[in-house]
Amino acid sequence: MTVEQLIFVGLNGYAIALDRETGEIVWSSDQMKSGYVTLLLDGDRLIASTNGYIYCLNPLTGAIQWNNPLKGYGMGAPTSLI
C-alpha cells in the first residue's frame, strides 16, 4: 500500500487511515491524548496535533515515531509551508 492509496482522518484522540477505494480502516492509532486531532501529511511523515501535543506517525502503519508535548506553546493545528 502507498500513501496515495490512503485517506487520513483525525477524531477524538484517534488518527485513522482509510483505504481510498473501499473506505475500510487500514490502521488506527489511539495513542494520542483525547480531543480534536488535526493531521498534516508531510512527505513520508504524518503529523498529528491534539490538545497541545504533536506526534509524528508513519503514514503507512500508524506507528508513532516521536512526540513532543510542546510545553508552554498552547494549542493549535499544524500547518504546511509550500
Contacts in CASP RR format, 6 or more apart in sequence:
PFRMAT RR
TARGET T0000
AUTHOR 0000-0000-0000
METHOD contacts of the structure
MODEL  1
MTVEQLIFVGLNGYAIALDRETGEIVWSSDQMKSGYVTLLLDGDRLIAST
NGYIYCLNPLTGAIQWNNPLKGYGMGAPTSLI
1 19 0 8 1.000
1 26 0 8 1.000
1 60 0 8 1.000
2 60 0 8 1.000
3 41 0 8 1.000
3 43 0 8 1.000
3 44 0 8 1.000
3 59 0 8 1.000
3 60 0 8 1.000
4 20 0 8 1.000
5 19 0 8 1.000
5 20 0 8 1.000
5 21 0 8 1.000
6 17 0 8 1.000
6 18 0 8 1.000
6 19 0 8 1.000
6 20 0 8 1.000
6 26 0 8 1.000
6 59 0 8 1.000
6 60 0 8 1.000
7 17 0 8 1.000
7 18 0 8 1.000
7 19 0 8 1.000
7 20 0 8 1.000
7 23 0 8 1.000
8 15 0 8 1.000
8 16 0 8 1.000
8 17 0 8 1.000
8 18 0 8 1.000
8 39 0 8 1.000
8 41 0 8 1.000
8 46 0 8 1.000
8 59 0 8 1.000
9 15 0 8 1.000
9 16 0 8 1.000
9 17 0 8 1.000
9 18 0 8 1.000
9 39 0 8 1.000
10 16 0 8 1.000
10 37 0 8 1.000
10 38 0 8 1.000
10 39 0 8 1.000
10 48 0 8 1.000
11 36 0 8 1.000
11 37 0 8 1.000
12 34 0 8 1.000
12 35 0 8 1.000
12 36 0 8 1.000
12 37 0 8 1.000
13 30 0 8 1.000
13 32 0 8 1.000
13 33 0 8 1.000
13 34 0 8 1.000
13 35 0 8 1.000
13 36 0 8 1.000
13 37 0 8 1.000
13 50 0 8 1.000
14 28 0 8 1.000
14 29 0 8 1.000
14 30 0 8 1.000
14 32 0 8 1.000
14 37 0 8 1.000
15 28 0 8 1.000
15 29 0 8 1.000
15 32 0 8 1.000
15 37 0 8 1.000
15 39 0 8 1.000
15 46 0 8 1.000
15 48 0 8 1.000
15 55 0 8 1.000
15 57 0 8 1.000
15 62 0 8 1.000
16 25 0 8 1.000
16 27 0 8 1.000
16 28 0 8 1.000
16 29 0 8 1.000
17 25 0 8 1.000
17 26 0 8 1.000
17 27 0 8 1.000
17 28 0 8 1.000
17 59 0 8 1.000
17 60 0 8 1.000
17 62 0 8 1.000
18 24 0 8 1.000
18 25 0 8 1.000
18 26 0 8 1.000
19 25 0 8 1.000
19 26 0 8 1.000
27 61 0 8 1.000
27 62 0 8 1.000
29 57 0 8 1.000
29 62 0 8 1.000
29 63 0 8 1.000
29 64 0 8 1.000
31 55 0 8 1.000
31 64 0 8 1.000
32 48 0 8 1.000
32 50 0 8 1.000
32 53 0 8 1.000
32 55 0 8 1.000
33 50 0 8 1.000
33 51 0 8 1.000
33 52 0 8 1.000
33 53 0 8 1.000
34 50 0 8 1.000
34 51 0 8 1.000
35 50 0 8 1.000
35 51 0 8 1.000
36 50 0 8 1.000
36 51 0 8 1.000
37 48 0 8 1.000
37 49 0 8 1.000
37 50 0 8 1.000
38 48 0 8 1.000
38 49 0 8 1.000
38 50 0 8 1.000
38 76 0 8 1.000
38 77 0 8 1.000
38 78 0 8 1.000
39 46 0 8 1.000
39 47 0 8 1.000
39 48 0 8 1.000
39 49 0 8 1.000
39 78 0 8 1.000
40 46 0 8 1.000
40 47 0 8 1.000
40 48 0 8 1.000
40 49 0 8 1.000
40 78 0 8 1.000
40 79 0 8 1.000
40 80 0 8 1.000
41 47 0 8 1.000
41 59 0 8 1.000
42 80 0 8 1.000
43 59 0 8 1.000
44 58 0 8 1.000
44 59 0 8 1.000
45 56 0 8 1.000
45 57 0 8 1.000
45 58 0 8 1.000
45 59 0 8 1.000
45 65 0 8 1.000
46 56 0 8 1.000
46 57 0 8 1.000
46 58 0 8 1.000
46 59 0 8 1.000
46 62 0 8 1.000
47 54 0 8 1.000
47 55 0 8 1.000
47 56 0 8 1.000
47 57 0 8 1.000
47 78 0 8 1.000
48 54 0 8 1.000
48 55 0 8 1.000
48 56 0 8 1.000
48 57 0 8 1.000
48 78 0 8 1.000
49 55 0 8 1.000
49 76 0 8 1.000
49 77 0 8 1.000
49 78 0 8 1.000
51 75 0 8 1.000
52 69 0 8 1.000
52 70 0 8 1.000
52 73 0 8 1.000
52 74 0 8 1.000
52 75 0 8 1.000
52 76 0 8 1.000
53 67 0 8 1.000
53 68 0 8 1.000
53 69 0 8 1.000
53 70 0 8 1.000
54 67 0 8 1.000
54 68 0 8 1.000
54 70 0 8 1.000
54 78 0 8 1.000
55 64 0 8 1.000
55 66 0 8 1.000
55 67 0 8 1.000
56 64 0 8 1.000
56 65 0 8 1.000
56 66 0 8 1.000
56 67 0 8 1.000
57 63 0 8 1.000
57 64 0 8 1.000
57 65 0 8 1.000
58 65 0 8 1.000
END
